[in-house]
Amino acid sequence: MTKTKSHSTALITTLAAIIVVALSAFPAAAAEPVFPTGSRVGLVPPPGMVAAKTFPGFVDTDNKAAILITALPAGAYGEVEKTLTADALKKQGITVEKRQALQLAIGKAVLVVGTQLAPDKTPYRKWLLLADAHDVTAIVSVQVPQQSNAYSDAVLREAFNSLALRAKVPDSELLTMLPFTVGDLAGFRLMNVIPGRALLLIDRPDYPHMVATPDLPELVYDARCTILAAPGGPSDKEGQSNFARTTFAAIGGIKDVQITMAEPVRLDQQDGFETVAHAKDASTGADLMVVQWLRFGNGSFLQMVGIARAAIWDSELARLRNMRASIAMR
């Protein structure tokens, strides 16, 4: 009996050892890159850093350290590289200690390491990484107080090596960067976002003859819509009327404008102004209809401009109204 028990114990010990060896053959999963909101460029942040809320990058408030990520067009790499010389950086207050070329998984890169004195006379250690990331030029700037030992060269090199590029920023993520929400996009497609400011939507046609050509580039849409929020705006009726006239006149891409309606309205229980006009496309001469809605209140204003082909105006106007009704300030 004792012999059997001893044999069982030995067998369990052997199996446990085999499992440990087997598991050790598979390395731990690498940490996934983190992408700042709205950025196609991301990296695996060093331990201790978290995504920043006020800029595209990462921050360690306890150690007063930060990583800033900037994405520029691909063609900018050569021009930016020229600004990373010791003399050029010295004019920005950065004393270069070393500069070297790197080959990262994302593409070729240049790394500059140095020191910089902040306006409050605090000396910082500085790392500047410039990377040619396919169709994007990535700039990663790191600063850590010089007296801090929180982030070594080796730790930051590991972060740089993890630099990654995603194919596209999800529309849902881009929409979070606006000071307003749009509950119903009414079938429109997101074309562009200006963080903290504006949204451009477009309604592309589904039928073949509306194909873009070099001569008729504007015919790639049935309708388009811009939504913009900004501080300011008049509070009195006369001022709002004048403001509506000025902002409507600034709408680009149209000509031969004939106003058919311009009057105060109530939008979402706030003062507003609606302007509707016939117009022509400035490039093609196509017949268009244009609507501008302005909503005033709380020291700011919201502007929504919809432009559509005149032939389908009734259906497009209904969709634009549904979208307008779904907009709310954050």
Summary of the structure (lengths in Angstrom):
residues: 330
radius of gyration: 28.4
end to end distance: 74.4
largest distance: 103.3
contacts: 956
relative contact order: 0.10
helix: 25%
strand: 42%
